[in-house]
Amino acid sequence: MSAPPTRFRTQVVGAALLDDAAAPTALLAAQRAYPEALRGLWEFPGGKQEPGEGPEQALVRECAEELGTAVELLEELAGPHPQGWPLTGTAAMRVWTAVAAAGAPVAGADHLAVRWLPLDDADAVLALPWIPADLPVVRALLARLAG
């Protein structure tokens, strides 16, 4: 079986970081510091997959760099495309649920703040000013956790 065709040049990875693997009650959101057009908006922590790096390796590395924490990846939140969730015409993001394995997440240079959002109030989670490309992922995650 051949690999699916690559449509997006840039592969991005993101972590839907939960407070507990078995019975999550909170989701971590990170507030962008840059670029200026996205400053102050909220997103899943993560970043670009580097050449020669697997997506899971990239996400573990990005969480260590951005949040100062080791993470344990749980399961992928599959998007509508084999490369995940379209972000732009040239980039897509694969997202995994995860939990912190060592150390409490903190905002690094890429973020102004990190915030735990209570999962028992989906309206409050959705009311946060998310980066528009992340919002469909947030909705899918909330639906999965509720069902």
Secondary structure in CASP SS format (residue, H / E / C, confidence):
PFRMAT SS
TARGET T0000
AUTHOR 0000-0000-0000
METHOD secondary structure of the structure
MODEL  1
M C 1.00
S C 1.00
A C 1.00
P C 1.00
P C 1.00
T C 1.00
R C 1.00
F C 1.00
R C 1.00
T E 1.00
Q E 1.00
V E 1.00
V E 1.00
G E 1.00
A E 1.00
A E 1.00
L E 1.00
L E 1.00
D C 1.00
D C 1.00
A C 1.00
A C 1.00
A C 1.00
P C 1.00
T C 1.00
A E 1.00
L E 1.00
L E 1.00
A E 1.00
A E 1.00
Q E 1.00
R E 1.00
A C 1.00
Y C 1.00
P C 1.00
E H 1.00
A H 1.00
L H 1.00
R C 1.00
G C 1.00
L C 1.00
W E 1.00
E E 1.00
F C 1.00
P C 1.00
G E 1.00
G E 1.00
K E 1.00
Q C 1.00
E C 1.00
P C 1.00
G C 1.00
E C 1.00
G C 1.00
P H 1.00
E H 1.00
Q H 1.00
A H 1.00
L H 1.00
V H 1.00
R H 1.00
E H 1.00
C H 1.00
A H 1.00
E H 1.00
E H 1.00
L H 1.00
G C 1.00
T C 1.00
A E 1.00
V E 1.00
E E 1.00
L E 1.00
L E 1.00
E E 1.00
E E 1.00
L E 1.00
A C 1.00
G C 1.00
P C 1.00
H E 1.00
P C 1.00
Q C 1.00
G E 1.00
W E 1.00
P E 1.00
L C 1.00
T C 1.00
G C 1.00
T C 1.00
A E 1.00
A E 1.00
M E 1.00
R E 1.00
V E 1.00
W E 1.00
T E 1.00
A E 1.00
V E 1.00
A E 1.00
A E 1.00
A E 1.00
G C 1.00
A C 1.00
P C 1.00
V C 1.00
A C 1.00
G C 1.00
A C 1.00
D C 1.00
H E 1.00
L E 1.00
A E 1.00
V E 1.00
R E 1.00
W E 1.00
L E 1.00
P E 1.00
L C 1.00
D C 1.00
D C 1.00
A H 1.00
D H 1.00
A H 1.00
V H 1.00
L H 1.00
A H 1.00
L C 1.00
P C 1.00
W E 1.00
I C 1.00
P H 1.00
A H 1.00
D H 1.00
L H 1.00
P H 1.00
V H 1.00
V H 1.00
R H 1.00
A H 1.00
L H 1.00
L H 1.00
A H 1.00
R H 1.00
L H 1.00
A H 1.00
G C 1.00
END
